[in-house]
Each structure stands twice: as structure tokens, then as C-alpha cells.
Amino acid sequence: MATAGSVQQSLYQALPLITLIVSALTAVIIFGLRDHRRRQRTFWNLFGATIKLALVAVMVYAVVQGVVLTVSWPVLPGVTLRLSADPLALFFALLSAALWLLTTLYAIAYLENSGQRARFFGFFSLCVAATAGIALAGNLFTFFIFYEALTLATYPLVVHRGHPAALAAGRTYLRYTLGGGALLLCGVVGLYAGVGDQAFAPGGMEAVAAWAAESPRAATVVLALLLAGVAVKAALVPLHGWLPIAMVAPAPVSALLHAVAVVKAGAYGVIRIVQDVYGADLALELGVTPVLAAVAAVTILYGSLRALAQRDIKRRLAFSTVSQVSFITLGVAMGGAVGLVGGIVHLVHQGLMKITLFFCAGNYAEKLGIHRIDQLNGVGWRMPWTSVAFTIGALGMIGLPPLAGFISKWHLGLGAYQQGWYWIIGVLVCSTLLNAAYFLPVLRRIWLLPSPPGAPSERLRLRGRRLEAHPWLLWPPLITALAALFAGVLAASPISPLSWAERIVEQEYVLP
């Protein structure tokens, strides 16, 4: 007869699977609702997002208490589907669950008057289910399955508006991501041929190290294929072209692509492959991480230069993402504990700051019809709270202390100094100057320049009115902006993202 303790242990073990089922079941229910069933759809959207966040919180508590959460079952001879909730997995899963709830709230208000809402929110839930699967994947096969599921789930969101530009962007998105998926599949097959089915192992798999000692060339080629496969979603140059084009999607989708799901899945894949498949030391020995660091550095500078030339708000933010997400890859590639902490914590910090900016850009477009930077003059006094949130996000991206972006850059710079990679400090300085060059003029327009005659914000000024966004559009960016602020101010707190990242590195990647 099962004891209460064994039942509790079984429930804990099943939590990774239950978390995936919640998101998938939410999608099924929403697909079954007609578009006019607004209240039911809103209920199930928020209920599913809230339950998922609660489940992830329970998993965090269990792992902190030392409970091992792993579930697996065979799907092919010698191949298992494996879900595991280790600290790194929960770091990413908690980010996606929390931001999914806020993005759901935002999307409900943003898409209130649009068509095909059931289709949108159904695929929206599938997208986040796939992201949770990526986070909780316990081996490379499971990671690949959910990685490709994410591609298929996000395509309908990119083309949601259905106009020619959206359809063209969707085709571009598929060409890039399916091509990356093919490279990743080749790498997965090569790895399984070399070492068989292996679970992720902090510091790298022993079987991979033994295989690399016998066949270093094959191991290097497989590592290159794996990294090239995830580099597409991570938007590393020259595989970044899909990201700015996908900005024709609605603002909630842009927020999802940049802060919660797709680009974060690619960056997370870089961490898993380098740290938990090969190990940082072996990847350096094979000569791959120096190349990866160089590609990340080029991407950081290239993305910032391209952002500087953009006049459309969302396209400037898109190229900013190309640049900023590569800090994660740079932290992983440089090696060393401090740099790795900077890369891992930027997974959260960049998500908080970038989702704030896209929420605010969506609010400007929704309420005032503003899409270009030259239309932002004086908008801060018409939409003050939205503009305050945008300002916090932008200053955080520049790296102004004590915001979250400063914490990331500080650790990356200190890590580069400790490793002797001094040129990376130069890259960080140049990136910061470029960030300031393309964000500060935007803030100057928002707060310091008068609205031109006939502009929406000027007409409102003459009427003495302010026009803030709907509360469901306003609260999400305010919450994420405050989170980006507190993540920096309270970085030394034991519950901060930085402390969790330090715990991951100390417990899993730094040998005693």
C-alpha cells in the first residue's frame, strides 16, 4: 500500500509532465471555443497561465529542498523522451511562465477587436507549451522535439494578420527556422551515433568526452552542427535575418518572440549544448568556443549598428534584440564562472527589459497610431506611465546602474578580465555607447521635444487630455519595468535572478 510520502514523491516526479499538459490542454480548450466566446476564452487563458506559473513555483520549491524531478519513457529503441527540472531548467521555465501570464493579459486587451482570436490564443498556448518543453528537456532528443514544435506553433502567430507582408514574413521565418532545425537534427543524429542516448550532465557528458578523445574531428563537426542549429533562433549573425522581418506580427507576438520564447530558446540551447552536452573545457579544447565568442561579438556590434539606422520602432527594437541576446552566448563562450553567471542571468534580465519595450511600443501604436521614432515627440506627457516604463527598459538596455542590464554587463566584463579576454571589454564598451546612441535620442523625443502640429499627441495636448492605454495594456509593462529595476537594485538579495544564476553556476558548473 502506497504511503503518503511515496504518493507525494510520485506527484513531484510528475510535475514536469503536468506542467506541459496544462499548457497543451489550455490550447485544446481555446481552439474549441468560437471567437465570440470572449469571457470563456479569457478565463481559460488566464487560468492556464496562472496554473502553469503555480506549478513551476512548486517545482522551484521542490528542487530547493533537494527533490530530483525527472520523468522519462522510451519512444524509440535506445531513445527516450526525458523531462527534468534542474535549476537551469527552472530558471528558464519560471521566466517563460511569469512573462506568459503578463503577455496573455496584454494580448487579451490588444486583440480585443481583431478576428481569429481563438486560433491566435490556441497557438499562443501551444507556443508556451513548447517553450516549457524546451526548458524542461532532460536530453538532446527531447530538446529537439520541442524546439521544432516551437517553430510550428509560432508560425501561425507571425502570419496572424494575414496580409501579404505577414505571409512573406512567415515564409522567411520558416526558411530560417526549419533550416536551423535540419542542422540541429544532423547534430543530434551524429551525437546519438557517437555516444547513444545520454541525459544532460552539468559540466558535460562523460561519454562525449571519451568519444571526443577517440574521434576529435567528428566530435567537433557535431558540436558545430548543434550550435549552428540553435544559432538561428538565437539570431546570431548571419542567421538573424528572420527576426526583423517577423516584426509585422502583432505586438504580443513580438514580445513573445523576443523575450519569452523563440530567441530565448536558441540562447538556452547554446547554454545546454556547451555546458551540459560537451562541457566548456572540451568545447574550448576543440576550438569551438573562441569562434562562438567571436560570432557573438560580431553580432553584438552588428545588431547595434543596424538598430541605429532604423526609423521604425519595432525594427529598432528587433535589431537591439539581435545584439542583446548575444550577450548570453558571449558569457557561455568566454568560459569562467563570473562570465557564465553574466550570460545566464541575462536570460532573465534581457527578457524583462525587452518585453517592457515591446509592450510600450504596442501601446503607442494602439492608442496613438505611432509606429516611427519621429512620431514620438512629446508622447511622454500624453502617455506618461507607458513612457516611464519604456524609459526604464531603454536605460536598462544601455546598462545604466542600478538597472538589470548593468548587472549583466558588469559580470560579463569582470568575467572577461578574469579570463584574460580583454577584447571583450572593448566590445561591451562599444555596445554600451551604441545602445546609448540609439535609445537616448528616442527618450529625448518622448520627454523633451514638443509634439509637431497635427500629431495625435499634440491634438490631445490642446484638449488638455491624457490618453493612457487600457489597464490590461498598461499594467504588464509597468510590472516588467519594475522587475527590471528591482533585479538590479536588489541583485544581492537571495531571491534575485543574479543569486539564482550564481547558485546554478556554483552547484552545477564549477568543480569543487
C-alpha positions as CSV (number, residue, x, y, z in Angstrom):
1,M,0.0,0.0,0.0
2,A,1.4,3.4,-1.0
3,T,2.4,5.7,1.8
4,A,1.6,9.4,1.8
5,G,5.3,10.1,1.3
6,S,5.5,7.9,-1.8
7,V,2.4,9.5,-3.3
8,Q,3.8,12.9,-2.7
9,Q,7.1,11.9,-4.3
10,S,5.2,10.5,-7.3
11,L,3.3,13.7,-7.7
12,Y,6.5,15.7,-7.5
13,Q,8.1,13.5,-10.2
14,A,5.2,14.1,-12.5
15,L,5.3,17.9,-12.2
16,P,7.3,18.5,-15.3
17,L,4.9,16.5,-17.4
18,I,1.8,18.0,-15.7
19,T,3.2,21.5,-16.5
20,L,3.4,20.7,-20.2
21,I,-0.1,19.1,-20.2
22,V,-1.6,22.3,-18.6
23,S,-0.4,24.5,-21.5
24,A,-1.4,21.9,-24.1
25,L,-4.8,21.3,-22.6
26,T,-5.4,25.1,-22.4
27,A,-4.7,25.3,-26.2
28,V,-7.1,22.5,-26.9
29,I,-9.9,24.1,-24.9
30,I,-9.3,27.5,-26.6
31,F,-9.3,26.0,-30.1
32,G,-12.7,24.6,-29.3
33,L,-14.2,28.0,-28.4
34,R,-15.8,30.2,-31.0
35,D,-14.5,33.8,-31.4
36,H,-17.5,35.3,-29.8
37,R,-16.9,33.3,-26.5
38,R,-14.8,36.1,-25.2
39,R,-15.3,35.6,-21.5
40,Q,-14.7,31.8,-21.6
41,R,-11.6,32.3,-23.7
42,T,-10.3,35.0,-21.3
43,F,-11.0,32.7,-18.3
44,W,-9.1,29.7,-19.8
45,N,-6.2,31.9,-21.0
46,L,-5.6,33.3,-17.5
47,F,-6.5,30.1,-15.7
48,G,-3.9,28.1,-17.8
49,A,-1.2,30.8,-17.4
50,T,-1.8,31.1,-13.6
51,I,-1.8,27.3,-13.0
52,K,1.4,26.9,-15.0
53,L,3.1,29.6,-13.0
54,A,2.0,27.9,-9.8
55,L,3.3,24.5,-10.9
56,V,6.7,26.0,-11.8
57,A,6.8,27.7,-8.4
58,V,6.1,24.3,-6.8
59,M,8.9,22.7,-8.8
60,V,11.3,25.5,-7.7
61,Y,10.4,24.8,-4.1
62,A,10.9,21.1,-4.5
63,V,14.3,21.5,-6.2
64,V,15.5,23.9,-3.5
65,Q,14.5,21.2,-1.0
66,G,16.7,18.7,-2.8
67,V,14.0,16.7,-4.6
68,V,15.0,15.3,-8.0
69,L,12.3,15.8,-10.6
70,T,12.8,13.6,-13.6
71,V,10.4,11.6,-15.7
72,S,11.2,9.6,-18.9
73,W,9.8,7.0,-21.2
74,P,11.1,5.2,-24.3
75,V,9.8,6.4,-27.7
76,L,12.2,4.6,-30.0
77,P,14.7,1.8,-29.5
78,G,17.5,3.3,-27.5
79,V,15.9,6.8,-27.4
80,T,13.9,8.2,-24.5
81,L,11.8,11.3,-24.1
82,R,13.1,12.8,-20.8
83,L,11.8,15.7,-18.8
84,S,13.9,17.0,-15.9
85,A,13.5,20.1,-13.6
86,D,17.1,21.1,-12.7
87,P,17.9,24.6,-11.5
88,L,18.8,25.9,-15.0
89,A,15.6,24.4,-16.5
90,L,13.5,26.1,-13.8
91,F,15.4,29.4,-14.3
92,F,14.1,29.5,-17.9
93,A,10.7,27.9,-17.1
94,L,10.0,30.4,-14.4
95,L,10.8,33.3,-16.7
96,S,8.6,31.9,-19.5
97,A,5.7,31.2,-17.1
98,A,5.7,34.6,-15.5
99,L,6.1,36.5,-18.7
100,W,3.5,34.3,-20.4
101,L,0.9,35.3,-17.8
102,L,1.6,39.0,-18.4
103,T,1.7,38.6,-22.2
104,T,-1.6,36.8,-22.0
105,L,-3.2,39.7,-20.1
106,Y,-1.7,42.1,-22.6
107,A,-2.8,40.1,-25.7
108,I,-6.4,39.8,-24.5
109,A,-6.8,43.6,-24.4
110,Y,-4.6,44.2,-27.5
111,L,-6.5,41.8,-29.7
112,E,-10.0,42.6,-28.4
113,N,-11.3,43.8,-31.7
114,S,-9.4,41.5,-34.0
115,G,-10.6,38.3,-35.7
116,Q,-9.5,34.7,-35.3
117,R,-8.8,35.2,-31.6
118,A,-9.4,31.5,-30.8
119,R,-6.8,30.5,-33.4
120,F,-4.4,33.1,-32.0
121,F,-4.6,32.1,-28.4
122,G,-4.7,28.4,-29.2
123,F,-1.3,28.6,-30.9
124,F,-0.2,31.1,-28.3
125,S,-0.7,28.4,-25.6
126,L,1.0,25.7,-27.8
127,C,3.9,28.1,-28.2
128,V,4.4,28.4,-24.5
129,A,3.9,24.6,-24.0
130,A,6.7,24.0,-26.5
131,T,8.9,26.6,-24.6
132,A,8.2,24.8,-21.3
133,G,9.2,21.5,-23.1
134,I,12.5,23.1,-24.2
135,A,13.2,24.4,-20.7
136,L,12.4,21.0,-19.0
137,A,14.1,18.8,-21.7
138,G,16.4,16.3,-20.0
139,N,18.3,15.1,-23.1
140,L,19.0,16.4,-26.6
141,F,16.3,14.3,-28.3
142,T,13.6,15.9,-26.1
143,F,15.1,19.3,-26.6
144,F,14.9,18.8,-30.4
145,I,11.3,17.7,-30.4
146,F,10.1,20.7,-28.5
147,Y,12.5,23.0,-30.4
148,E,10.8,22.1,-33.7
149,A,7.3,22.2,-32.1
150,L,8.1,25.8,-31.2
151,T,8.7,26.6,-34.8
152,L,5.4,25.1,-35.9
153,A,3.5,26.8,-33.1
154,T,4.9,30.3,-33.7
155,Y,4.4,30.4,-37.5
156,P,0.6,31.0,-37.2
157,L,1.3,33.8,-34.8
158,V,3.7,35.5,-37.2
159,V,1.2,35.4,-40.1
160,H,-1.8,36.1,-37.9
161,R,-2.8,39.3,-39.6
162,G,-2.9,37.5,-43.0
163,H,-1.8,40.4,-45.2
164,P,0.9,39.9,-47.9
165,A,3.7,41.3,-45.7
166,A,2.8,38.9,-42.8
167,L,2.6,35.9,-45.1
168,A,6.0,36.8,-46.7
169,A,7.5,37.2,-43.2
170,G,6.1,33.8,-42.3
171,R,7.8,32.2,-45.3
172,T,11.1,33.8,-44.3
173,Y,10.6,32.7,-40.7
174,L,10.0,29.1,-41.8
175,R,13.0,29.0,-44.2
176,Y,15.4,30.1,-41.5
177,T,14.0,28.1,-38.5
178,L,13.4,24.9,-40.5
179,G,16.8,25.2,-41.9
180,G,18.2,25.6,-38.4
181,G,16.2,22.6,-37.3
182,A,17.7,20.5,-40.1
183,L,21.2,21.4,-38.9
184,L,20.2,20.6,-35.3
185,L,18.8,17.2,-36.4
186,C,22.0,16.3,-38.1
187,G,23.9,17.2,-35.0
188,V,21.5,15.2,-32.8
189,V,21.8,12.1,-35.1
190,G,25.6,12.5,-35.1
191,L,25.8,12.7,-31.3
192,Y,23.5,9.7,-30.8
193,A,25.6,7.7,-33.3
194,G,28.7,8.6,-31.3
195,V,27.5,8.2,-27.7
196,G,23.9,7.0,-27.7
197,D,21.1,8.3,-25.5
198,Q,22.6,10.4,-22.8
199,A,20.9,12.7,-20.2
200,F,22.2,16.3,-19.9
201,A,25.0,16.4,-17.3
202,P,26.3,19.5,-15.7
203,G,29.9,20.1,-16.9
204,G,29.4,17.8,-19.9
205,M,28.6,14.2,-20.6
206,E,31.4,11.7,-19.8
207,A,30.6,9.7,-22.8
208,V,31.0,12.7,-25.1
209,A,34.4,13.4,-23.6
210,A,35.5,9.8,-24.2
211,W,34.2,10.0,-27.8
212,A,35.9,13.3,-28.5
213,A,39.2,11.8,-27.3
214,E,38.9,9.0,-29.8
215,S,37.3,11.0,-32.7
216,P,38.0,14.7,-32.1
217,R,37.2,15.7,-35.7
218,A,33.7,14.0,-35.6
219,A,33.0,15.5,-32.2
220,T,33.9,19.0,-33.5
221,V,31.7,18.7,-36.5
222,V,28.8,17.5,-34.4
223,L,29.3,20.4,-32.0
224,A,29.4,22.9,-34.8
225,L,26.1,21.4,-36.3
226,L,24.4,21.6,-32.9
227,L,25.4,25.2,-32.3
228,A,24.6,26.2,-35.9
229,G,21.1,24.7,-35.4
230,V,20.3,26.8,-32.3
231,A,22.1,29.9,-33.7
232,V,19.2,30.5,-36.0
233,K,16.7,31.1,-33.2
234,A,19.4,32.8,-31.1
235,A,19.7,35.3,-34.1
236,L,23.5,35.1,-34.4
237,V,24.9,36.7,-37.5
238,P,24.5,35.7,-40.3
239,L,21.4,33.7,-39.3
240,H,19.5,36.6,-37.8
241,G,17.6,37.8,-40.9
242,W,14.2,36.3,-39.9
243,L,13.9,38.4,-36.7
244,P,13.4,42.0,-38.0
245,I,11.1,40.7,-40.8
246,A,8.9,39.0,-38.2
247,M,8.1,42.3,-36.7
248,V,5.0,42.6,-38.9
249,A,3.3,40.4,-36.3
250,P,1.1,41.9,-33.6
251,A,2.9,43.4,-30.5
252,P,2.1,40.5,-28.2
253,V,3.8,38.1,-30.7
254,S,6.8,40.4,-31.0
255,A,7.1,40.3,-27.2
256,L,6.7,36.5,-27.2
257,L,9.4,36.1,-29.9
258,H,11.9,38.4,-28.3
259,A,11.5,37.9,-24.6
260,V,9.7,34.6,-23.8
261,A,10.1,32.0,-26.5
262,V,12.0,31.9,-29.7
263,V,15.2,33.8,-29.3
264,K,15.5,32.7,-25.7
265,A,15.1,29.1,-26.8
266,G,18.1,29.5,-29.1
267,A,20.2,31.1,-26.4
268,Y,19.1,28.5,-23.9
269,G,20.1,25.8,-26.4
270,V,23.6,27.3,-26.6
271,I,23.9,27.0,-22.8
272,R,22.7,23.4,-22.7
273,I,24.9,22.3,-25.6
274,V,28.1,23.9,-24.4
275,Q,27.7,23.3,-20.7
276,D,25.6,20.1,-20.4
277,V,26.5,18.1,-23.5
278,Y,30.2,18.9,-24.3
279,G,31.3,20.9,-21.3
280,A,33.0,24.2,-21.5
281,D,36.5,22.7,-21.2
282,L,36.0,20.2,-24.0
283,A,34.4,22.9,-26.3
284,L,37.4,25.1,-25.7
285,E,39.8,22.2,-26.4
286,L,38.0,21.5,-29.7
287,G,38.5,25.2,-30.6
288,V,34.8,25.9,-30.9
289,T,34.1,28.4,-28.1
290,P,36.6,31.0,-29.3
291,V,34.8,31.0,-32.7
292,L,31.5,31.2,-30.9
293,A,32.7,34.2,-28.8
294,A,33.8,36.0,-32.0
295,V,30.5,35.4,-33.7
296,A,28.6,36.6,-30.6
297,A,30.8,39.8,-30.5
298,V,30.3,40.5,-34.2
299,T,26.5,40.0,-33.7
300,I,26.5,42.4,-30.7
301,L,28.1,45.2,-32.7
302,Y,26.3,44.5,-35.9
303,G,22.9,44.4,-34.3
304,S,23.6,47.7,-32.5
305,L,24.8,49.4,-35.7
306,R,21.7,48.2,-37.6
307,A,19.4,49.3,-34.8
308,L,21.0,52.8,-35.0
309,A,19.8,53.1,-38.7
310,Q,16.2,52.0,-38.1
311,R,13.3,54.5,-38.1
312,D,10.5,52.1,-37.3
313,I,10.2,51.5,-33.5
314,K,9.8,47.7,-33.6
315,R,12.6,47.2,-36.1
316,R,14.9,49.2,-33.9
317,L,13.9,47.0,-31.0
318,A,14.3,43.9,-33.2
319,F,17.9,44.7,-34.1
320,S,18.5,45.6,-30.5
321,T,17.4,42.0,-29.6
322,V,19.9,40.6,-32.2
323,S,22.6,42.4,-30.3
324,Q,21.4,41.9,-26.7
325,V,20.6,38.2,-26.8
326,S,24.2,37.5,-28.0
327,F,25.4,38.6,-24.5
328,I,24.1,35.2,-23.3
329,T,26.1,33.4,-25.9
330,L,29.2,35.5,-25.2
331,G,29.0,34.7,-21.5
332,V,28.8,31.0,-22.2
333,A,31.6,31.1,-24.8
334,M,34.2,33.0,-22.8
335,G,34.3,30.4,-20.0
336,G,34.8,31.1,-16.3
337,A,32.3,31.3,-13.6
338,V,31.7,35.0,-13.5
339,G,31.2,35.4,-17.2
340,L,28.9,32.4,-17.2
341,V,26.8,34.0,-14.4
342,G,26.6,37.2,-16.6
343,G,25.4,35.2,-19.6
344,I,22.8,33.1,-17.7
345,V,21.4,36.0,-15.7
346,H,21.0,38.0,-18.9
347,L,18.5,35.3,-20.0
348,V,16.1,36.9,-17.4
349,H,17.3,40.5,-17.5
350,Q,17.0,40.9,-21.3
351,G,13.6,39.3,-21.2
352,L,12.3,41.7,-18.6
353,M,13.7,44.8,-20.4
354,K,12.8,43.8,-23.9
355,I,9.3,42.7,-23.2
356,T,8.7,46.1,-21.5
357,L,9.9,47.9,-24.6
358,F,7.7,45.9,-26.9
359,F,4.6,46.3,-24.7
360,C,5.2,50.0,-24.7
361,A,5.7,50.1,-28.5
362,G,2.4,48.3,-28.8
363,N,0.7,50.8,-26.6
364,Y,2.0,53.7,-28.7
365,A,0.7,52.0,-31.8
366,E,-2.6,51.0,-30.3
367,K,-3.6,54.3,-28.7
368,L,-1.9,56.9,-30.9
369,G,-1.1,55.1,-34.2
370,I,2.6,55.8,-33.6
371,H,5.0,53.4,-35.4
372,R,8.0,55.5,-36.3
373,I,10.5,57.1,-34.0
374,D,10.0,60.6,-35.5
375,Q,6.3,60.4,-34.3
376,L,7.3,60.1,-30.6
377,N,7.9,63.8,-30.0
378,G,6.1,64.8,-26.8
379,V,4.3,61.5,-26.3
380,G,5.6,61.2,-22.7
381,W,3.2,63.8,-21.5
382,R,0.2,62.2,-23.2
383,M,1.1,58.6,-22.1
384,P,3.3,59.2,-19.0
385,W,3.1,55.7,-17.4
386,T,3.8,53.9,-20.6
387,S,6.7,56.3,-21.3
388,V,8.1,55.8,-17.8
389,A,8.1,52.0,-18.4
390,F,9.7,52.5,-21.8
391,T,12.4,54.7,-20.3
392,I,13.3,52.1,-17.6
393,G,13.6,49.4,-20.3
394,A,15.7,51.6,-22.6
395,L,18.1,52.7,-19.8
396,G,18.4,49.1,-18.7
397,M,19.4,48.1,-22.2
398,I,22.1,50.8,-22.2
399,G,23.4,49.4,-18.9
400,L,22.8,52.3,-16.6
401,P,23.2,51.3,-13.0
402,P,21.5,50.1,-11.0
403,L,19.2,48.5,-13.6
404,A,19.3,44.9,-14.6
405,G,21.3,45.4,-17.8
406,F,24.1,46.9,-15.8
407,I,24.3,43.8,-13.6
408,S,24.7,41.6,-16.7
409,K,27.3,43.7,-18.4
410,W,29.3,44.1,-15.1
411,H,29.6,40.3,-14.7
412,L,30.4,39.8,-18.4
413,G,33.1,42.5,-18.2
414,L,34.6,41.1,-15.0
415,G,34.5,37.6,-16.4
416,A,36.3,38.7,-19.5
417,Y,39.0,40.4,-17.3
418,Q,39.5,37.3,-15.2
419,Q,39.8,35.1,-18.2
420,G,42.2,37.4,-20.0
421,W,39.8,38.1,-22.9
422,Y,40.4,41.8,-22.7
423,W,39.0,42.5,-26.2
424,I,35.5,41.5,-24.9
425,I,35.6,44.5,-22.5
426,G,36.1,46.7,-25.6
427,V,33.1,45.0,-27.3
428,L,31.0,45.7,-24.2
429,V,32.1,49.4,-24.1
430,C,31.3,49.9,-27.8
431,S,28.0,48.1,-27.4
432,T,27.0,50.4,-24.5
433,L,27.9,53.5,-26.5
434,L,25.9,52.3,-29.4
435,N,23.0,51.4,-27.1
436,A,23.0,54.9,-25.9
437,A,23.2,56.3,-29.4
438,Y,20.0,54.6,-30.5
439,F,18.0,54.8,-27.3
440,L,18.8,58.2,-25.9
441,P,17.5,60.2,-28.9
442,V,14.3,58.2,-28.6
443,L,13.9,59.2,-24.9
444,R,14.8,62.8,-25.9
445,R,11.9,62.8,-28.3
446,I,9.5,61.3,-25.8
447,W,10.2,63.7,-23.0
448,L,12.0,66.8,-24.3
449,L,10.7,67.6,-27.8
450,P,7.3,69.2,-28.4
451,S,4.7,67.4,-30.5
452,P,4.5,68.6,-34.1
453,P,1.3,70.4,-35.1
454,G,-1.4,67.9,-36.1
455,A,0.2,64.9,-34.3
456,P,-2.1,62.8,-32.2
457,S,-0.2,63.7,-29.0
458,E,-0.4,67.4,-29.9
459,R,-4.2,67.3,-30.5
460,L,-4.6,65.7,-27.1
461,R,-2.4,68.4,-25.5
462,L,-4.6,71.1,-27.0
463,R,-7.6,69.4,-25.5
464,G,-5.8,69.1,-22.1
465,R,-6.2,65.3,-22.2
466,R,-4.0,62.3,-21.4
467,L,-4.7,59.1,-23.1
468,E,-3.1,56.1,-21.3
469,A,-3.6,52.6,-22.5
470,H,-6.3,50.2,-21.3
471,P,-5.3,48.9,-17.8
472,W,-4.6,45.4,-19.1
473,L,-2.2,47.0,-21.7
474,L,-0.6,49.3,-19.1
475,W,0.0,47.0,-16.1
476,P,2.1,44.4,-17.8
477,P,4.9,46.9,-18.9
478,L,4.8,48.6,-15.5
479,I,5.2,45.3,-13.8
480,T,8.1,44.2,-16.0
481,A,9.8,47.6,-15.8
482,L,9.7,47.4,-12.0
483,A,11.0,43.9,-12.2
484,A,13.9,45.1,-14.3
485,L,14.6,47.8,-11.8
486,F,14.4,45.6,-8.7
487,A,16.5,42.9,-10.4
488,G,19.3,45.5,-10.4
489,V,18.7,47.3,-7.1
490,L,18.1,44.0,-5.2
491,A,20.8,42.0,-7.1
492,A,22.4,40.9,-3.8
493,S,19.1,39.5,-2.5
494,P,19.0,35.7,-2.2
495,I,15.8,35.7,-4.3
496,S,17.2,37.8,-7.2
497,P,17.8,36.4,-10.7
498,L,21.5,37.1,-10.1
499,S,21.6,35.0,-6.9
500,W,19.8,32.1,-8.7
501,A,22.3,32.3,-11.6
502,E,25.2,32.2,-9.2
503,R,23.6,29.2,-7.5
504,I,23.3,27.4,-10.8
505,V,27.0,28.0,-11.7
506,E,28.3,27.2,-8.3
507,Q,26.3,24.0,-7.9
508,E,26.4,22.6,-11.5
509,Y,29.3,24.1,-13.5
510,V,32.1,24.9,-11.1
511,L,34.0,21.9,-9.7
512,P,34.8,21.9,-6.0
